[in-house]
């Protein structure tokens, strides 16, 4: 993978972050832009000009002039003092993504730093020297100052890194073993390494890749539940979606028809003399609800991909225009708003999934045995499967409260409005984990419901997914530890195996 400053996508970031053997390099074109920017800034330094972050203090100390002899010490002090993160560290995969995004932002050539800075970040990355970055301590004001400072601290040879078997070691131990020198910071380079939203953006993009997969699985779970509840396919007629042309609604309707086919033995069994006029919203409105989540996430991906390929430093250097401009491109609000929106969308998706579980365990709604067990009373069946799903949905309601509506002044009122974007991204990751478990629970209940309808069979990909799940998770004739079943189904989801089975049966789904 080459870093150009322009080429980060959801897909290539996820792939590079998860592949520790993947090599990442600075493109020659980006290196040339960085050198031009650096030559320009060095010329202005040599003329004695005062420039924020180059030969002044930071934040509220921006009016304090720093002597030329102290400029390099200024940069080291900045990194040391701003390394104030706390809490559990981000994973190696998450930190790899941060390193790639930080390198990409600097590669655009608007920071006035040496190409060596990006090359050193990539040297660490390519040699699997990954900084330990605490997950808490960022307000998303001047970007992710605290976590990015921990990343930079390791690059300059003073921080911690991930050693073998998940052990945390001082980075000097790894540098010595691999014969690598740390970075020596020059003017402006410390500030440039920590100004930006790469932490919140990396966590967001990695989670969005997994959220896209979850939306496909939610369509599958909904299709399986509809068959288990003997629901109607009529609400997915293309004429209906065409009359309300939200893109996600049409895509979801087509996904559901593809997953279920035109009919099945189950569908034919209730095609005549069915007293129900309409299904519950959680079945009938899947195109609207699932589709809205798809539309929301596509918007959020666009925002974060834009951010990933942006210059977020302060000041920014425009050598061709002969300008060094102080600005606010580091502010995390675009990402914060998007992450909050994504959290709301996935919370809603999990909620409708839980509604379908609730329908399947209720005799009033399903006409199946109470709690999906053939011998109720002695067995509780899926009673607590639904309770656990309800718990996660309720937890998501709390987590979905937007972080971006909060602000608290920092740096002696100099940084008086902040985004809380990293909190929003971390919350979204937890909302996603909860939603994955809820969809796994729905798949568990739906397969049990389909077994209770035997010998009638579902059609298309529903049958293929049912058969795949049943290879590992058998029909429950009596109570067992259902949490183990949920874990097994979630493993199929996260590994991608379940989607591979579906796609081999009916082709790719839309999102």
N, C-alpha and C positions, 0 to 999 in steps of 0.2 A: 504494500500500500504506500502511495506517495502522498505527502502532505503538501497541498498547494495553497491553502487558505480559502479554497472555494468548493471543495469536493466531498465534504462530510454528508453522509446520508444516514437514515435510520438503519439501513441494512449493513452498510460497510462498517459503521461504528460498532454495532453489535457483534459482527463477525470478528473484527480485530480485537475487541476487548476480551472476547471469550477464547481467543487463540493465542496462548502465550508464546508460541513458536513463530507467529506471524511477524515479519520484519516491516518496520515502518521507516521511511526515509523522507528527507526534505527534498522537494522538487527543485531542480536547478533554477526554474523561473522564480520561485518563491525566494530562494537564496539571493538571487540578484536584486529583488525588490527590497529585501531586508538590508543588504549591503548599501544600497543607495540611500535608504532611510538613515542608516547608522552614520554614513559619511556626512550626511547633511547635519545631523544633530551634533556630531563632533566639531563641525565647523562653527556652529553657533556657541558651543561651550567654550571653544578657544577664543572667541571674541569677547568673552566675559559676560555674556547675557545671562540674566537670571530667569530660570525656567522652573515651573512647579515640578517637584518630584525628581528633578535632575540635580539642582543645587539649592533646593529649599527643603524645609521640613514637610511633613505630611499632615493632611487634615487640618485641624485647628492650628498646627504649626507651619502652615503654608507661607507665612510671612517671615519666617526665620531663614536667613541666608546662611548656607553652609559653605565653608571654604573649599577650594579645589582639593586641598590635601586631605579633606575628610569625606569626600564624595563616596569613595568605596566603602568606608566604614558606615556611612549613612545607609547604604543599601543593605549591608549585613545586619545592622541594628533593626532596620524595618522588618526583615524576615524574622529575626529572633523575637522581637516584641509582639509581633502579630500572630505568632504561633501559639494561640490561646484556645485551640479547640479542646473540647472535652467529650466524654461519652464513648460508646463503643465505636471502633474504627469502621470505616467503609471497607468493603471486601476488596481483594486484589483486582477482581474484574472491574468493579466500579472505579477504582483508582486508575487502572489502565485507561479506561475511557476518559477520565479527567486529564490525564497526561496527553492523550491524543488531541483532545479538544483545545487544551491550552497551547500546545504546539501549533495547531492549525490557526488559532486566532493571532498568534505572534507572527506566523508565516505570511500574513497579509501585507506586512511591511509598513505598518503605520505606528509602530512602537519605538522606532529609533534605537533598536538594540542589535547586537551582533548576531549573525546567523548561528554562531557557536552556541547561543543559549538554547535554541530549538534543537540543534544537533545533539547537545548534551542531554536534554530531556529524552530524546529518542534513543540515545545510547543507553541510558538507564533502562528504558522500556524494552529495548531489544535484548538486553542482557538480564532481563527479569529481576531488576533491582527496583522494586515497587515500594514507594513510600507508605508508611502507616499514617493515615489521615483520619483524625477523630471526626465523628459525624455531626457534632453539635457545636454551636458557637458562631454561626453565620446569620446575619440579619438581612443579607442581600442588599446592602446599601452600596458600597463601592465593590459590588460583586460579592464573591465568596472569600473575603479577606483571610479569615482565620484558617479554614481548611486548605486553601491554596498556599498559605504560608507554610503549613506543615509539609506540603508537597515540595515547595521550594527549599525548605530547610534541609530536606534529605538530598536534594540535588546539589546543594553547596557543601554537603558532607557533614552536616551537624544533626541530622534527624534520625528517626528509626525507619527500618524497612522490614519487609516480610522475608524471613529466612525459611529454612526447610521445615516442612510439616506444620506450617502455620505459626512458627515461633517468631516472636518479635525480637529483632537484634538491632544494635546500632549500625548505621549504614557503613561505617568505616570497616567493619568486619567483612562485608560483601565486596566493598571496593578493593580492599587489599587482596582478597581471594581471586578477584577477576581482573586485577591490574588496571583499574579505571580511576581516573582522577576526577575529583569533584569540580564543580563550576566555580570560578572566581568572578564575582560580580563586578561589573563596571558601572559607570554612571547610568542611571535610570533603570537598570536591568532588574533590580529587586522589585521595584514598584510594578514594572511590566509583567513580572511573573505572577502577581497576585491580584491584578485588577481585572475583574471579569466574572462571568456567571457560569464558568465551566463545571463547577460541582453540581449545581442544581440542574444544568442542562444535561450532563452525562447521566445522572440518576434518572432524570425524566426520560431521555431517549431509550435507555436500556429497559426501563419499565414499559414504555410505549410499545416496544417490539413484542414484549410478552403480552401486553394488553390486546394487541391485534390478534394474536393467537387465541386469546381467551374469547374474543368476540365470535370467532368461527366456532369454537367449542360451545359457546352459549347457544348459537343457532342449532348445533347438533343436539344439545341437551333439550332445547325447546321442542325440536322435532320428535325426539324420543318420548318426551312427556306427552305431547299431543297424541301420539299413537297410543300410549299407555292409558290416556284419559278418553280415548275414542272420540277425539275432537275432529272438527271439520277442516278440510283444506280450502274451502271456498274463500275465506278471507285473504288468501294469498294469490288470488287471480290477478294477473298482470294489469287488467283493466282498472282494478282498484288502485294499485300503486301509481299507475300512469295519471290518475286523476288528482293525485297529490304528489307532485314530482320532487320530493326531497330525495337526493341520491341514495342515502342509506336505506330509506324505506323500500325502494325498488330493489336494491341489492339484497336486502334481507328476504323479501318475498321470493326472489329467484333462488336464493340459497335454500329456503325451506322447501320449495317445490322440488329442487334438485335432490335434496336429502331424503324426501319422502316419496318422490315419484307421484304419478297421477293418482294412484290408488294402491291398496294393499288388501290382504285378507281381513285385517282388522277394520279397515275403512268400509269394506263391502258388508261386513257383518252388521253395521248400524246405519247403512245407507237408506233403508226403508223403515218407516214407522218409528223414527227416533223422535221422542217428544220434545227434545231440546231445540229451541229455535236458534239460540246463539250460545257460543262458548264464553267462558269467563275472559275478562280482559287479558289476563296473563297468557292466554293462548291466542285469542283473536287479534290482539294488538301487538303481537311480536314484531311485525314489520315496522310499526311506528316507534316502539320503544327500543328494540335492538338497533333499528336504523338510526335513531337519534344518537345513540352511543357511537356508532360508526362515524357519523358526520362530525361529531364533537372531536373524536380522536384524530381524524384526518386533519382537522383544523389545527389541533395542538401539535401534531407532527410537523406541519408546515412552519409554525412559529418556532419550534425548537431547532429545526434544520436551518432556518434563517439565522437564528442565534449562533448556532455552531459554526457558521461561516462568516461571522461578523468580527469587526475590530472593536474590542471592549476596553481598551486602555484609556488612561488619562494622564497627561495630555496625549493627543494623537498627532502624529507627524505626517505632513503632506509635503514631501520634498519637492515635487513638481510644481506645487502652488506656492512654495516658499513660505509655508505656514506651520506653526506649532500651536494647536488649539486645545485649550482646556474644555472639557465637555462632561456629559453624564452618560456616555454609552455603557458604562459599567453597571448601571442601575438594573436590578433584576426584575422590575415590574412586568415586562412582556412575558417572561418565563413564569413568574409567580401567578399571574392571571390564568395563563394557559394550564398550569399544573392544577390549580384549583378547579378549573373547568373539567379537566380529565378525571379528577377525583370524584366530582359530582356525577359524571357520566357513568363511571364504573360502579359507583355505589348504587345508582339506579338499576344498572344491569343486574347486579347481584340481588337486588330487591325483587325484581320480577321472577328471577330464578327460584327464590325462596317461596314466592306465591304459588308456583307450580308444584313444589314439594308439598306444600300445605294442601293443595287440591287433591293430590294423589293419596294422602293418608286419610282423607275425609270421605266417609261413605255417602254423604249428601252430594258430593261433587264428582265422585269417581265411579261409583257402583262397583268398586273393588273391595276386598276384605278390609276391615278397619286396620289402619296403620300398616297395610301391605303385608300382613302375616296371616297364614291360613289357619292358625290356631291361637286366636287372640285371647287374652286373659292370662293364660299360661305364658304366652310370649307378648312382649311389648312392641315388637316389630320396629318400624321406622319412627316411632314416637319421638325419640330423642335426636334422631337425624334432623328432623324439622326444627326441634328446639335449638340445636347447635347452629343450624343455618340462620335461624331468627336472631341468635346472639351475635353472629358475625355481621349480619345486616344492620343490626342496631348499633354495633360498634362503628361501622362505616358511617352511619349518620353523624356521629360525633366527629370522626376524622374528616368528613367532607365539609365541615365548617371552614370557610375560606381563610387561609393564612394571610392572603394579600390585603384583606381589609384592615389588618392591624398595622400599626406603625408606632415606633418609639424612637425619639430623638437620640442620636449617639454623637460621640466626638465633640462634646461641649456645644451642641446645637448646630455644628457645622454640617453634619449629616443628619438633617432633621426629618427626612422622610425616607423610610426604608421599605423593602418589598416583602421580606420574609419568604423569599422564593425557595430557599433551600429547605425550609420547613415544609412548604407546600409540596416539593418534590419527594421528600422523605415520607410525608403522609400518603401521597399517591402510591408509593411503593407498598406501604402497608395495606391500603385499601385494596390494591390488586391482589396481594397474598390472600386476604380474606375472601375476595370474590372468587378466586380460583378454588378455594375450599368449598364455597357454596355451590359452584357449578359441578364440582366433583360429587357433592352430596345429591344434587339433582340427577346426575347420571346414575348414581347408585339406586335411587328410588325409581327412576324410569325403567331401568333394567328389571328390577323386581316387579314392577307393574306389568311389563311385557310378558314376563314369565307367568304371571297370574292370568293372563289372557290366552295362554296356550290351550289348544294347538294352533290358534290363529297366529299368523306371522305378520310382522311389519315388512315394509318394502324398502328397496333401494339402500342408501347408506345407513339407515337406521338399523337394518338387519346386520350389516357388516360391522358396525360399531358394537352392537349388542353381542355378536359372536366373539369379537375381540376381547371385550370386557369379561365375558364369561370364561375365557381361558384362564383368567387369574382370580376373578371374583365370582364364586358360584352362587346359584340361587339359594336364598336363605329359607329353608324349611322351618327353622327355629332360630331363636336369638343367638347371636354371637357378638364378638367385639367389632361393631360396625366401623369404629374409627380406623381399624386396620384396612377395611375395604376402601374407605375414603382415601387413605394414604396410597393404596395401590392404584386407584383410579387417577389420583392426582399425578402420580409418577408417570402414568401413560400420557397424561396431558402435557406435562412439562417436557418430557423427552421428545415429544412430537410424534410418538408411535401411533396414537389414536387418530391424529389428523392424517397421517400417511395412509391408514386403512380407509378412511373416508375418501380421500382424494383418489386412491386407486380404484374406488368403486364408482365415483361420480365426477371426478375431476376437481379442479381448484374452485374454492368458494370465493366470493367477492367480499370486499370490505370498504 
